[in-house]
Amino acid sequence: MLKKSMIRYLWLVAPVFLAGCNSDNNSDSDNDVPVEVILVSEFNNDADGWLAGFSDYPVADGETYELVSGIEEIPGEEGKSGYLLGGMNRSDDLFMFVKREVSGLVPNTRYRLTAQASFRSQAGEMCFGIGGSPGESVYMKIGASEIEPAQADYYMNIDIGNQSEGGADASQVGNVAIEGLSCEGGEFRSKQVAITAEIDFEIISSAQGKVWVLVGSDSGYEGLTHLYYESVAVTLTPVQ
């Protein structure tokens, strides 16, 4: 079973099997063989190298947007924490995300991204909200890019698409609505979203053998959203 903060490299050279944690031992030689990299992070104790980001809002007006991030105890779950991202979507397009650099890839090589994210939401299904519902109008996205994802002036510096639409660097994989929750909020329950092999999301590693992966929420609901990320599992598989 993979444990927290484990990055596993599977060298595709028979009959030898090598595995290591947080290793960057790939060289630039012509004999390099692409490897599968698996990253599993849990956020019960720390951020495990993931960084928070926000976009599609005036940077100088962050206080008005009530932006919060960090490892916090999940409401109603004593002793259990998650990576909190929260904000008031006054722009009708607030993007909140976590990102992490993954290294150890063969440089300039095409990989297929699959990933799963588990998070806690308090948004019920079919609930009324300003501009859209607090559940179905907050869209989850997973993606990757060669450069570090970040806000550039107002928008993202990579193509994440817009709300329900994915982009070249991120796919829309669901929303934050949870079946059975009251529209009054207050209770947080778990949900999982995933980018699967069927989505066929591919990324080319940088010249240094790295990529950035991100998971985020793209909101069309003009209200306050708080999400607690519990875990993210990422696999980068070389495309043959």
Order of alpha helices (4+ residues) and beta strands (2+ residues): beta-beta-beta-beta-beta-beta-beta-beta-beta-beta-beta-beta-beta-beta-beta
